[in-house]
Amino acid sequence: MNNPSLFPMGEPNDAYARYFIGQSYLAPLLNKEISLSNVTFEPGCRNNWHIHHNSPQILIAVGGVGYYQEWGKPVVTMQPGDVVYVPAETKHWHGATPHASFAHLAIMIPGADVSNEWLEPVDDETYYALDAEAAQSSK
């Protein structure tokens, strides 16, 4: 797969593969007071619904085309330069569209009580329906 970003693509994200549908790659860029990683998704790859406890997350799209969705809200299409702020305790998912790879920087503030709660997958039926919805809203 070609890297859609100027940032390193990293290695296959095997440690978290059980929380993804499809192949993703992870390139840690900084892990100090702030956790910063480039996450790359092959077309059709997305992570499960999840919640970041006790820390917000910032996603900065840096390559390709992807989706972000909060529970109960419409899907948001992300392109390079788009930024999403995910408040702590917000159920959400993100990943590539079915037709393009996607890369984003993921930023979190580590802490003693910070954790991720991984939930159910975004099933194919829901995912492809969202793809059709996003295509309609962009017309």
Secondary structure, 3 states (H helix, E strand, C coil): CCCCCCCCCCEECHHHHHHEECCEEEEEEEECCCEEEEEEECCCCEECCEEEECCCEEEEEEEECEEEEECCCCCEEECCCCEEEECCCCCEEEEEECCECEEEEEEECCCCCCEEEECCCCCHHHHHHHHHHHHHHCC
